[in-house]
Amino acid sequence: MKPSRRNQAAFTLVEVVFSVFVIAMCAMIVASTMPVAAMSRTKADLLTRASDIAEKEMESIRGEGFSNATPTQLASLGLIDSSTPVATNTYSFTNVDTGLFDNPAKVLPQGTGSVQLTNLSLGTVQIVVTVNYMSDGVNKSVQTGTILANL
């Protein structure tokens, strides 16, 4: 006996068209998230770079010790651009470390960096490192700080 046509397993044209439609919709949803993911990745990369630069600058100053935490010494060590302040107790480090491409001006869009040195009391100095950059037309900044003591 030959099975009747109704008992045979097969896909109808409507089922195939519906399946293609569902697959196309899923592909469009996945494709539409790609630009958002790329923008998020770029923003995260800029934040990571700025944080790395700020931490490196902070650790470089800390590594030189309390006695070298003066504008003159930091400028001679190449950790700040010059011993001339750009604001009260604040010194730029935007263009230092150019050989290693580890300065804000080379690594970040419109990147700048500053180091603020504040004498808290005899034998202690507060160091605040700030890195500024531009992301999607908005100024962003990363700041880190520490207190260095004369031990």
LOTIMAR-585418 format. One record per residue: residue in three letters; x, y, z of N, C-alpha, C in turn. Coordinates in Angstrom, 2 decimals. Layout:
<node r="ALA" n_east="X" n_north="Y" n_up="Z" ca_east="X" ca_north="Y" ca_up="Z" c_east="X" c_north="Y" c_up="Z"/>
...
END
This chain:
<node r="MET" n_east="0.83" n_north="-1.18" n_up="0.00" ca_east="0.00" ca_north="0.00" ca_up="0.00" c_east="0.87" c_north="1.24" c_up="0.00"/>
<node r="LYS" n_east="0.47" n_north="2.11" n_up="-0.79" ca_east="1.18" ca_north="3.37" ca_up="-0.92" c_east="0.55" c_north="4.35" c_up="0.07"/>
<node r="PRO" n_east="1.43" n_north="5.05" n_up="0.89" ca_east="0.84" ca_north="6.01" ca_up="1.84" c_east="0.20" c_north="7.18" c_up="1.09"/>
<node r="SER" n_east="-0.84" n_north="7.68" n_up="1.66" ca_east="-1.51" ca_north="8.81" ca_up="1.01" c_east="-0.67" c_north="10.08" c_up="1.16"/>
<node r="ARG" n_east="-0.93" n_north="11.02" n_up="0.34" ca_east="-0.16" ca_north="12.26" ca_up="0.30" c_east="-0.26" c_north="13.00" c_up="1.63"/>
<node r="ARG" n_east="-1.34" n_north="12.89" n_up="2.33" ca_east="-1.53" ca_north="13.60" ca_up="3.60" c_east="-0.65" c_north="13.03" c_up="4.69"/>
<node r="ASN" n_east="-0.25" n_north="11.82" n_up="4.65" ca_east="0.56" ca_north="11.19" ca_up="5.68" c_east="2.06" c_north="11.43" c_up="5.46"/>
<node r="GLN" n_east="2.47" n_north="11.96" n_up="4.33" ca_east="3.88" ca_north="12.20" ca_up="4.07" c_east="4.34" c_north="13.45" c_up="4.82"/>
<node r="ALA" n_east="5.57" n_north="13.36" n_up="5.37" ca_east="6.13" ca_north="14.51" ca_up="6.09" c_east="6.81" c_north="15.43" c_up="5.09"/>
<node r="ALA" n_east="6.39" n_north="16.68" n_up="5.06" ca_east="6.98" ca_north="17.65" ca_up="4.15" c_east="6.63" c_north="19.05" c_up="4.65"/>
<node r="PHE" n_east="7.41" n_north="20.03" n_up="4.16" ca_east="7.16" ca_north="21.42" ca_up="4.52" c_east="6.36" c_north="22.08" c_up="3.41"/>
<node r="THR" n_east="5.43" n_north="22.90" n_up="3.82" ca_east="4.67" ca_north="23.64" ca_up="2.82" c_east="5.41" c_north="24.93" c_up="2.50"/>
<node r="LEU" n_east="5.03" n_north="25.56" n_up="1.43" ca_east="5.64" ca_north="26.82" ca_up="1.02" c_east="5.45" c_north="27.89" c_up="2.09"/>
<node r="VAL" n_east="4.32" n_north="27.92" n_up="2.74" ca_east="4.05" ca_north="28.90" ca_up="3.79" c_east="5.00" c_north="28.70" c_up="4.96"/>
<node r="GLU" n_east="5.26" n_north="27.46" n_up="5.35" ca_east="6.18" ca_north="27.19" ca_up="6.45" c_east="7.60" c_north="27.62" c_up="6.10"/>
<node r="VAL" n_east="8.03" n_north="27.37" n_up="4.89" ca_east="9.37" ca_north="27.76" ca_up="4.45" c_east="9.50" c_north="29.28" c_up="4.43"/>
<node r="VAL" n_east="8.53" n_north="29.97" n_up="3.90" ca_east="8.57" ca_north="31.43" ca_up="3.85" c_east="8.57" c_north="32.02" c_up="5.26"/>
<node r="PHE" n_east="7.77" n_north="31.46" n_up="6.15" ca_east="7.75" ca_north="31.94" ca_up="7.54" c_east="9.10" c_north="31.71" c_up="8.21"/>
<node r="SER" n_east="9.72" n_north="30.58" n_up="7.99" ca_east="11.04" ca_north="30.29" ca_up="8.57" c_east="12.09" c_north="31.26" c_up="8.06"/>
<node r="VAL" n_east="12.08" n_north="31.54" n_up="6.79" ca_east="13.03" ca_north="32.50" ca_up="6.21" c_east="12.79" c_north="33.88" c_up="6.83"/>
<node r="PHE" n_east="11.55" n_north="34.27" n_up="7.01" ca_east="11.22" ca_north="35.55" ca_up="7.61" c_east="11.75" c_north="35.65" c_up="9.04"/>
<node r="VAL" n_east="11.56" n_north="34.61" n_up="9.83" ca_east="12.03" ca_north="34.60" ca_up="11.23" c_east="13.56" c_north="34.68" c_up="11.27"/>
<node r="ILE" n_east="14.23" n_north="33.94" n_up="10.43" ca_east="15.70" ca_north="33.98" ca_up="10.38" c_east="16.19" c_north="35.35" c_up="9.96"/>
<node r="ALA" n_east="15.54" n_north="35.97" n_up="8.99" ca_east="15.93" ca_north="37.31" ca_up="8.54" c_east="15.73" c_north="38.34" c_up="9.65"/>
<node r="MET" n_east="14.65" n_north="38.23" n_up="10.40" ca_east="14.41" ca_north="39.16" ca_up="11.51" c_east="15.50" c_north="39.01" c_up="12.58"/>
<node r="CYS" n_east="15.86" n_north="37.78" n_up="12.90" ca_east="16.93" ca_north="37.55" ca_up="13.89" c_east="18.25" c_north="38.12" c_up="13.40"/>
<node r="ALA" n_east="18.56" n_north="37.95" n_up="12.14" ca_east="19.80" ca_north="38.49" ca_up="11.57" c_east="19.80" c_north="40.01" c_up="11.62"/>
<node r="MET" n_east="18.67" n_north="40.65" n_up="11.36" ca_east="18.60" ca_north="42.11" ca_up="11.42" c_east="18.78" c_north="42.62" c_up="12.85"/>
<node r="ILE" n_east="18.23" n_north="41.92" n_up="13.82" ca_east="18.39" ca_north="42.33" ca_up="15.23" c_east="19.85" c_north="42.23" c_up="15.63"/>
<node r="VAL" n_east="20.51" n_north="41.14" n_up="15.28" ca_east="21.93" ca_north="40.97" ca_up="15.61" c_east="22.76" c_north="42.03" c_up="14.91"/>
<node r="ALA" n_east="22.49" n_north="42.29" n_up="13.64" ca_east="23.26" ca_north="43.27" ca_up="12.87" c_east="23.06" c_north="44.68" c_up="13.41"/>
<node r="SER" n_east="21.88" n_north="44.99" n_up="13.92" ca_east="21.63" ca_north="46.34" ca_up="14.44" c_east="22.36" c_north="46.61" c_up="15.74"/>
<node r="THR" n_east="22.77" n_north="45.58" n_up="16.48" ca_east="23.49" ca_north="45.78" ca_up="17.73" c_east="24.99" c_north="45.97" c_up="17.51"/>
<node r="MET" n_east="25.50" n_north="45.68" n_up="16.33" ca_east="26.94" ca_north="45.79" ca_up="16.08" c_east="27.48" c_north="47.22" c_up="16.23"/>
<node r="PRO" n_east="26.84" n_north="48.25" n_up="15.68" ca_east="27.37" ca_north="49.61" ca_up="15.88" c_east="27.38" c_north="50.04" c_up="17.35"/>
<node r="VAL" n_east="26.36" n_north="49.65" n_up="18.09" ca_east="26.31" ca_north="50.00" ca_up="19.51" c_east="27.45" c_north="49.31" c_up="20.26"/>
<node r="ALA" n_east="27.70" n_north="48.07" n_up="19.94" ca_east="28.80" ca_north="47.35" ca_up="20.58" c_east="30.14" c_north="47.97" c_up="20.23"/>
<node r="ALA" n_east="30.32" n_north="48.40" n_up="18.99" ca_east="31.58" ca_north="49.03" ca_up="18.59" c_east="31.78" c_north="50.35" c_up="19.31"/>
<node r="MET" n_east="30.73" n_north="51.16" n_up="19.45" ca_east="30.85" ca_north="52.42" ca_up="20.18" c_east="31.17" c_north="52.18" c_up="21.65"/>
<node r="SER" n_east="30.53" n_north="51.21" n_up="22.24" ca_east="30.79" ca_north="50.90" ca_up="23.65" c_east="32.22" c_north="50.43" c_up="23.84"/>
<node r="ARG" n_east="32.71" n_north="49.63" n_up="22.91" ca_east="34.08" ca_north="49.14" ca_up="22.99" c_east="35.07" c_north="50.29" c_up="22.87"/>
<node r="THR" n_east="34.80" n_north="51.26" n_up="21.99" ca_east="35.67" ca_north="52.42" ca_up="21.82" c_east="35.69" c_north="53.27" c_up="23.08"/>
<node r="LYS" n_east="34.53" n_north="53.51" n_up="23.67" ca_east="34.46" ca_north="54.30" ca_up="24.90" c_east="35.21" c_north="53.60" c_up="26.04"/>
<node r="ALA" n_east="35.03" n_north="52.31" n_up="26.15" ca_east="35.72" ca_north="51.55" ca_up="27.20" c_east="37.23" c_north="51.57" c_up="26.98"/>
<node r="ASP" n_east="37.66" n_north="51.51" n_up="25.73" ca_east="39.09" ca_north="51.54" ca_up="25.42" c_east="39.69" c_north="52.89" c_up="25.82"/>
<node r="LEU" n_east="39.00" n_north="53.98" n_up="25.51" ca_east="39.50" ca_north="55.31" ca_up="25.90" c_east="39.58" c_north="55.45" c_up="27.41"/>
<node r="LEU" n_east="38.57" n_north="54.97" n_up="28.12" ca_east="38.58" ca_north="55.03" ca_up="29.58" c_east="39.73" c_north="54.21" c_up="30.15"/>
<node r="THR" n_east="39.96" n_north="53.04" n_up="29.58" ca_east="41.06" ca_north="52.19" ca_up="30.04" c_east="42.40" c_north="52.87" c_up="29.80"/>
<node r="ARG" n_east="42.58" n_north="53.46" n_up="28.63" ca_east="43.83" ca_north="54.15" ca_up="28.33" c_east="44.06" c_north="55.31" c_up="29.30"/>
<node r="ALA" n_east="43.02" n_north="56.11" n_up="29.54" ca_east="43.15" ca_north="57.24" ca_up="30.45" c_east="43.48" c_north="56.77" c_up="31.87"/>
<node r="SER" n_east="42.83" n_north="55.72" n_up="32.32" ca_east="43.10" ca_north="55.17" ca_up="33.65" c_east="44.53" c_north="54.65" c_up="33.74"/>
<node r="ASP" n_east="44.98" n_north="53.96" n_up="32.69" ca_east="46.35" ca_north="53.44" ca_up="32.68" c_east="47.37" c_north="54.56" c_up="32.76"/>
<node r="ILE" n_east="47.15" n_north="55.63" n_up="32.01" ca_east="48.08" ca_north="56.77" ca_up="32.02" c_east="48.11" c_north="57.43" c_up="33.40"/>
<node r="ALA" n_east="46.94" n_north="57.63" n_up="34.00" ca_east="46.87" ca_north="58.26" ca_up="35.32" c_east="47.57" c_north="57.39" c_up="36.36"/>
<node r="GLU" n_east="47.33" n_north="56.10" n_up="36.34" ca_east="47.97" ca_north="55.19" ca_up="37.29" c_east="49.48" c_north="55.14" c_up="37.09"/>
<node r="LYS" n_east="49.92" n_north="55.11" n_up="35.83" ca_east="51.36" ca_north="55.08" ca_up="35.55" c_east="52.04" c_north="56.34" c_up="36.07"/>
<node r="GLU" n_east="51.41" n_north="57.48" n_up="35.83" ca_east="51.99" ca_north="58.74" ca_up="36.31" c_east="52.05" c_north="58.75" c_up="37.83"/>
<node r="MET" n_east="50.98" n_north="58.31" n_up="38.47" ca_east="50.94" ca_north="58.27" ca_up="39.93" c_east="52.04" c_north="57.36" c_up="40.48"/>
<node r="GLU" n_east="52.15" n_north="56.19" n_up="39.92" ca_east="53.16" ca_north="55.24" ca_up="40.41" c_east="54.57" c_north="55.71" c_up="40.11"/>
<node r="SER" n_east="54.77" n_north="56.42" n_up="39.01" ca_east="56.10" ca_north="56.96" ca_up="38.70" c_east="56.51" c_north="58.01" c_up="39.73"/>
<node r="ILE" n_east="55.57" n_north="58.86" n_up="40.10" ca_east="55.87" ca_north="59.89" ca_up="41.11" c_east="56.10" c_north="59.24" c_up="42.47"/>
<node r="ARG" n_east="55.26" n_north="58.29" n_up="42.83" ca_east="55.44" ca_north="57.59" ca_up="44.11" c_east="56.77" c_north="56.85" c_up="44.15"/>
<node r="GLY" n_east="57.16" n_north="56.28" n_up="43.01" ca_east="58.41" ca_north="55.54" ca_up="42.95" c_east="59.64" c_north="56.42" c_up="43.16"/>
<node r="GLU" n_east="59.53" n_north="57.70" n_up="42.85" ca_east="60.65" ca_north="58.62" ca_up="43.05" c_east="60.80" c_north="59.04" c_up="44.50"/>
<node r="GLY" n_east="59.77" n_north="58.84" n_up="45.30" ca_east="59.86" ca_north="59.14" ca_up="46.73" c_east="59.47" c_north="60.55" c_up="47.09"/>
<node r="PHE" n_east="59.32" n_north="60.76" n_up="48.38" ca_east="58.87" ca_north="62.04" ca_up="48.91" c_east="59.82" c_north="63.18" c_up="48.56"/>
<node r="SER" n_east="61.12" n_north="62.93" n_up="48.65" ca_east="62.10" ca_north="64.00" ca_up="48.43" c_east="62.07" c_north="64.52" c_up="47.00"/>
<node r="ASN" n_east="61.60" n_north="63.73" n_up="46.05" ca_east="61.52" ca_north="64.15" ca_up="44.65" c_east="60.13" c_north="64.62" c_up="44.24"/>
<node r="ALA" n_east="59.21" n_north="64.74" n_up="45.20" ca_east="57.84" ca_north="65.16" ca_up="44.89" c_east="57.74" c_north="66.68" c_up="44.90"/>
<node r="THR" n_east="58.62" n_north="67.33" n_up="44.16" ca_east="58.60" ca_north="68.78" ca_up="43.99" c_east="58.53" c_north="69.06" c_up="42.50"/>
<node r="PRO" n_east="57.99" n_north="70.20" n_up="42.10" ca_east="57.90" ca_north="70.51" ca_up="40.67" c_east="59.25" c_north="70.48" c_up="39.96"/>
<node r="THR" n_east="60.27" n_north="71.03" n_up="40.59" ca_east="61.59" ca_north="71.07" ca_up="39.96" c_east="62.14" c_north="69.66" c_up="39.73"/>
<node r="GLN" n_east="62.03" n_north="68.81" n_up="40.73" ca_east="62.53" ca_north="67.45" ca_up="40.60" c_east="61.70" c_north="66.63" c_up="39.59"/>
<node r="LEU" n_east="60.39" n_north="66.78" n_up="39.63" ca_east="59.54" ca_north="66.04" ca_up="38.71" c_east="59.80" c_north="66.46" c_up="37.26"/>
<node r="ALA" n_east="60.05" n_north="67.76" n_up="37.05" ca_east="60.37" ca_north="68.23" ca_up="35.69" c_east="61.71" c_north="67.69" c_up="35.24"/>
<node r="SER" n_east="62.69" n_north="67.67" n_up="36.13" ca_east="64.01" ca_north="67.15" ca_up="35.75" c_east="63.97" c_north="65.64" c_up="35.50"/>
<node r="LEU" n_east="63.05" n_north="64.94" n_up="36.14" ca_east="62.90" ca_north="63.49" ca_up="35.92" c_east="62.03" c_north="63.18" c_up="34.70"/>
<node r="GLY" n_east="61.44" n_north="64.20" n_up="34.10" ca_east="60.60" ca_north="64.00" ca_up="32.92" c_east="59.20" c_north="63.52" c_up="33.23"/>
<node r="LEU" n_east="58.75" n_north="63.75" n_up="34.46" ca_east="57.41" ca_north="63.30" ca_up="34.84" c_east="56.35" c_north="64.38" c_up="34.65"/>
<node r="ILE" n_east="56.77" n_north="65.65" n_up="34.53" ca_east="55.86" ca_north="66.74" ca_up="34.18" c_east="56.53" c_north="67.56" c_up="33.09"/>
<node r="ASP" n_east="55.73" n_north="68.34" n_up="32.36" ca_east="56.26" ca_north="69.12" ca_up="31.24" c_east="57.27" c_north="70.17" c_up="31.69"/>
<node r="SER" n_east="56.93" n_north="70.92" n_up="32.74" ca_east="57.85" ca_north="71.94" ca_up="33.27" c_east="57.46" c_north="72.23" c_up="34.71"/>
<node r="SER" n_east="58.35" n_north="72.95" n_up="35.40" ca_east="58.07" ca_north="73.28" ca_up="36.80" c_east="57.19" c_north="74.53" c_up="36.91"/>
<node r="THR" n_east="56.75" n_north="75.07" n_up="35.78" ca_east="55.85" ca_north="76.22" ca_up="35.78" c_east="54.41" c_north="75.71" c_up="35.93"/>
<node r="PRO" n_east="53.71" n_north="76.17" n_up="36.95" ca_east="52.34" ca_north="75.66" ca_up="37.17" c_east="51.36" c_north="76.19" c_up="36.11"/>
<node r="VAL" n_east="50.39" n_north="75.36" n_up="35.77" ca_east="49.32" ca_north="75.78" ca_up="34.86" c_east="48.13" c_north="76.30" c_up="35.65"/>
<node r="ALA" n_east="48.08" n_north="75.97" n_up="36.93" ca_east="47.10" ca_north="76.48" ca_up="37.88" c_east="47.76" c_north="76.36" c_up="39.26"/>
<node r="THR" n_east="47.07" n_north="76.73" n_up="40.30" ca_east="47.65" ca_north="76.69" ca_up="41.63" c_east="48.08" c_north="75.27" c_up="41.98"/>
<node r="ASN" n_east="49.38" n_north="75.10" n_up="42.21" ca_east="49.99" ca_north="73.81" ca_up="42.57" c_east="49.70" c_north="72.70" c_up="41.56"/>
<node r="THR" n_east="49.38" n_north="73.05" n_up="40.33" ca_east="49.03" ca_north="72.07" ca_up="39.30" c_east="49.99" c_north="72.20" c_up="38.13"/>
<node r="TYR" n_east="50.50" n_north="71.05" n_up="37.67" ca_east="51.52" ca_north="71.02" ca_up="36.63" c_east="51.09" c_north="70.06" c_up="35.53"/>
<node r="SER" n_east="51.37" n_north="70.43" n_up="34.30" ca_east="50.96" ca_north="69.62" ca_up="33.15" c_east="51.93" c_north="68.47" c_up="32.91"/>
<node r="PHE" n_east="51.38" n_north="67.33" n_up="32.50" ca_east="52.22" ca_north="66.24" ca_up="31.99" c_east="51.68" c_north="65.74" c_up="30.66"/>
<node r="THR" n_east="51.16" n_north="66.65" n_up="29.86" ca_east="50.52" ca_north="66.31" ca_up="28.59" c_east="51.49" c_north="65.74" c_up="27.57"/>
<node r="ASN" n_east="52.70" n_north="66.24" n_up="27.50" ca_east="53.62" ca_north="65.85" ca_up="26.44" c_east="54.85" c_north="65.09" c_up="26.92"/>
<node r="VAL" n_east="54.85" n_north="64.57" n_up="28.13" ca_east="56.00" ca_north="63.81" ca_up="28.60" c_east="55.91" c_north="62.38" c_up="28.11"/>
<node r="ASP" n_east="57.00" n_north="61.67" n_up="28.16" ca_east="57.05" ca_north="60.24" ca_up="27.82" c_east="56.71" c_north="59.99" c_up="26.36"/>
<node r="THR" n_east="57.10" n_north="60.91" n_up="25.46" ca_east="56.73" ca_north="60.77" ca_up="24.05" c_east="57.39" c_north="59.58" c_up="23.39"/>
<node r="GLY" n_east="58.53" n_north="59.16" n_up="23.87" ca_east="59.20" ca_north="58.02" ca_up="23.26" c_east="58.44" c_north="56.72" c_up="23.45"/>
<node r="LEU" n_east="57.69" n_north="56.62" n_up="24.53" ca_east="56.96" ca_north="55.38" ca_up="24.82" c_east="55.49" c_north="55.47" c_up="24.43"/>
<node r="PHE" n_east="55.08" n_north="56.59" n_up="23.84" ca_east="53.68" ca_north="56.80" ca_up="23.46" c_east="52.74" c_north="56.54" c_up="24.64"/>
<node r="ASP" n_east="53.14" n_north="57.07" n_up="25.78" ca_east="52.36" ca_north="56.88" ca_up="26.99" c_east="51.99" c_north="58.22" c_up="27.60"/>
<node r="ASN" n_east="51.70" n_north="59.18" n_up="26.74" ca_east="51.29" ca_north="60.47" ca_up="27.26" c_east="49.89" c_north="60.79" c_up="26.73"/>
<node r="PRO" n_east="49.15" n_north="61.60" n_up="27.44" ca_east="47.77" ca_north="61.88" ca_up="27.03" c_east="47.63" c_north="62.48" c_up="25.64"/>
<node r="ALA" n_east="48.56" n_north="63.34" n_up="25.24" ca_east="48.44" ca_north="64.01" ca_up="23.94" c_east="48.57" c_north="63.03" c_up="22.78"/>
<node r="LYS" n_east="49.35" n_north="61.98" n_up="22.93" ca_east="49.55" ca_north="61.01" ca_up="21.85" c_east="48.50" c_north="59.90" c_up="21.85"/>
<node r="VAL" n_east="48.03" n_north="59.51" n_up="23.02" ca_east="47.20" ca_north="58.31" ca_up="23.16" c_east="45.70" c_north="58.60" c_up="23.13"/>
<node r="LEU" n_east="45.30" n_north="59.78" n_up="23.60" ca_east="43.88" ca_north="60.09" ca_up="23.73" c_east="43.48" c_north="61.26" c_up="22.84"/>
<node r="PRO" n_east="42.24" n_north="61.28" n_up="22.35" ca_east="41.78" ca_north="62.43" ca_up="21.57" c_east="41.70" c_north="63.68" c_up="22.46"/>
<node r="GLN" n_east="42.42" n_north="64.71" n_up="22.07" ca_east="42.53" ca_north="65.95" ca_up="22.83" c_east="42.91" c_north="65.69" c_up="24.29"/>
<node r="GLY" n_east="43.83" n_north="64.74" n_up="24.47" ca_east="44.23" ca_north="64.33" ca_up="25.81" c_east="45.15" c_north="65.32" c_up="26.49"/>
<node r="THR" n_east="44.90" n_north="65.56" n_up="27.75" ca_east="45.76" ca_north="66.39" ca_up="28.59" c_east="45.89" c_north="65.71" c_up="29.95"/>
<node r="GLY" n_east="46.96" n_north="66.03" n_up="30.64" ca_east="47.16" ca_north="65.49" ca_up="31.97" c_east="47.70" c_north="66.54" c_up="32.90"/>
<node r="SER" n_east="47.36" n_north="66.41" n_up="34.18" ca_east="47.88" ca_north="67.35" ca_up="35.17" c_east="48.16" c_north="66.63" c_up="36.47"/>
<node r="VAL" n_east="49.14" n_north="67.18" n_up="37.18" ca_east="49.52" ca_north="66.66" ca_up="38.50" c_east="49.37" c_north="67.81" c_up="39.49"/>
<node r="GLN" n_east="48.62" n_north="67.59" n_up="40.55" ca_east="48.44" ca_north="68.60" ca_up="41.58" c_east="49.18" c_north="68.14" c_up="42.82"/>
<node r="LEU" n_east="50.07" n_north="68.99" n_up="43.31" ca_east="50.87" ca_north="68.70" ca_up="44.50" c_east="50.43" c_north="69.65" c_up="45.61"/>
<node r="THR" n_east="49.97" n_north="69.09" n_up="46.73" ca_east="49.52" ca_north="69.91" ca_up="47.85" c_east="50.21" c_north="69.43" c_up="49.12"/>
<node r="ASN" n_east="50.96" n_north="70.33" n_up="49.75" ca_east="51.58" ca_north="70.00" ca_up="51.03" c_east="50.52" c_north="70.03" c_up="52.12"/>
<node r="LEU" n_east="50.27" n_north="68.89" n_up="52.74" ca_east="49.23" ca_north="68.80" ca_up="53.77" c_east="49.78" c_north="69.23" c_up="55.12"/>
<node r="SER" n_east="50.91" n_north="68.72" n_up="55.47" ca_east="51.57" ca_north="69.07" ca_up="56.72" c_east="53.05" c_north="68.74" c_up="56.55"/>
<node r="LEU" n_east="53.81" n_north="68.98" n_up="57.56" ca_east="55.23" ca_north="68.71" ca_up="57.48" c_east="55.45" c_north="67.21" c_up="57.24"/>
<node r="GLY" n_east="56.03" n_north="66.90" n_up="56.11" ca_east="56.35" ca_north="65.51" ca_up="55.81" c_east="55.29" c_north="64.75" c_up="55.03"/>
<node r="THR" n_east="54.21" n_north="65.41" n_up="54.58" ca_east="53.21" ca_north="64.73" ca_up="53.75" c_east="52.81" c_north="65.63" c_up="52.58"/>
<node r="VAL" n_east="52.62" n_north="65.02" n_up="51.44" ca_east="52.17" ca_north="65.74" ca_up="50.26" c_east="51.06" c_north="64.92" c_up="49.59"/>
<node r="GLN" n_east="50.00" n_north="65.61" n_up="49.19" ca_east="48.91" ca_north="64.95" ca_up="48.47" c_east="49.18" c_north="65.11" c_up="46.98"/>
<node r="ILE" n_east="49.07" n_north="64.01" n_up="46.26" ca_east="49.29" ca_north="64.02" ca_up="44.82" c_east="47.98" c_north="63.60" c_up="44.15"/>
<node r="VAL" n_east="47.49" n_north="64.43" n_up="43.24" ca_east="46.27" ca_north="64.12" ca_up="42.48" c_east="46.62" c_north="64.21" c_up="41.00"/>
<node r="VAL" n_east="46.43" n_north="63.10" n_up="40.29" ca_east="46.70" ca_north="63.04" ca_up="38.86" c_east="45.36" c_north="63.02" c_up="38.12"/>
<node r="THR" n_east="45.22" n_north="63.91" n_up="37.14" ca_east="43.99" ca_north="64.00" ca_up="36.36" c_east="44.33" c_north="63.87" c_up="34.88"/>
<node r="VAL" n_east="43.59" n_north="63.02" n_up="34.17" ca_east="43.74" ca_north="62.87" ca_up="32.73" c_east="42.40" c_north="63.24" c_up="32.10"/>
<node r="ASN" n_east="42.43" n_north="64.19" n_up="31.17" ca_east="41.23" ca_north="64.64" ca_up="30.46" c_east="41.32" c_north="64.22" c_up="29.00"/>
<node r="TYR" n_east="40.18" n_north="63.90" n_up="28.40" ca_east="40.12" ca_north="63.53" ca_up="26.99" c_east="38.72" c_north="63.79" c_up="26.46"/>
<node r="MET" n_east="38.58" n_north="63.70" n_up="25.15" ca_east="37.30" ca_north="63.94" ca_up="24.49" c_east="36.74" c_north="62.60" c_up="24.01"/>
<node r="SER" n_east="35.47" n_north="62.35" n_up="24.30" ca_east="34.79" ca_north="61.13" ca_up="23.86" c_east="33.40" c_north="61.49" c_up="23.38"/>
<node r="ASP" n_east="33.12" n_north="61.29" n_up="22.12" ca_east="31.82" ca_north="61.63" ca_up="21.52" c_east="31.44" c_north="63.09" c_up="21.75"/>
<node r="GLY" n_east="32.42" n_north="63.97" n_up="21.65" ca_east="32.16" ca_north="65.40" ca_up="21.81" c_east="31.96" c_north="65.85" c_up="23.24"/>
<node r="VAL" n_east="32.22" n_north="64.97" n_up="24.19" ca_east="32.04" ca_north="65.30" ca_up="25.61" c_east="33.38" c_north="65.18" c_up="26.31"/>
<node r="ASN" n_east="33.72" n_north="66.17" n_up="27.14" ca_east="34.95" ca_north="66.10" ca_up="27.92" c_east="34.79" c_north="65.06" c_up="29.02"/>
<node r="LYS" n_east="35.75" n_north="64.16" n_up="29.10" ca_east="35.76" ca_north="63.12" ca_up="30.13" c_east="37.05" c_north="63.27" c_up="30.93"/>
<node r="SER" n_east="37.07" n_north="62.79" n_up="32.15" ca_east="38.29" ca_north="62.84" ca_up="32.93" c_east="38.37" c_north="61.65" c_up="33.87"/>
<node r="VAL" n_east="39.61" n_north="61.30" n_up="34.18" ca_east="39.92" ca_north="60.24" ca_up="35.13" c_east="40.85" c_north="60.86" c_up="36.16"/>
<node r="GLN" n_east="40.59" n_north="60.60" n_up="37.42" ca_east="41.39" ca_north="61.20" ca_up="38.48" c_east="41.78" c_north="60.14" c_up="39.49"/>
<node r="THR" n_east="43.03" n_north="60.20" n_up="39.93" ca_east="43.51" ca_north="59.31" ca_up="40.97" c_east="44.41" c_north="60.11" c_up="41.90"/>
<node r="GLY" n_east="44.48" n_north="59.70" n_up="43.15" ca_east="45.28" ca_north="60.46" ca_up="44.10" c_east="45.86" c_north="59.58" c_up="45.19"/>
<node r="THR" n_east="46.84" n_north="60.15" n_up="45.89" ca_east="47.47" ca_north="59.46" ca_up="47.00" c_east="48.11" c_north="60.48" c_up="47.91"/>
<node r="ILE" n_east="48.51" n_north="60.04" n_up="49.06" ca_east="49.29" ca_north="60.89" ca_up="49.98" c_east="50.64" c_north="60.22" c_up="50.13"/>
<node r="LEU" n_east="51.67" n_north="61.01" n_up="49.96" ca_east="53.04" ca_north="60.53" ca_up="50.04" c_east="53.66" c_north="61.12" c_up="51.32"/>
<node r="ALA" n_east="54.23" n_north="60.26" n_up="52.14" ca_east="54.81" ca_north="60.71" ca_up="53.41" c_east="56.31" c_north="60.55" c_up="53.40"/>
<node r="ASN" n_east="56.97" n_north="61.39" n_up="54.18" ca_east="58.41" ca_north="61.33" ca_up="54.33" c_east="58.71" c_north="60.39" c_up="55.50"/>
<node r="LEU" n_east="58.95" n_north="59.15" n_up="55.17" ca_east="59.20" ca_north="58.16" ca_up="56.23" c_east="60.65" c_north="57.83" c_up="56.32"/>
END
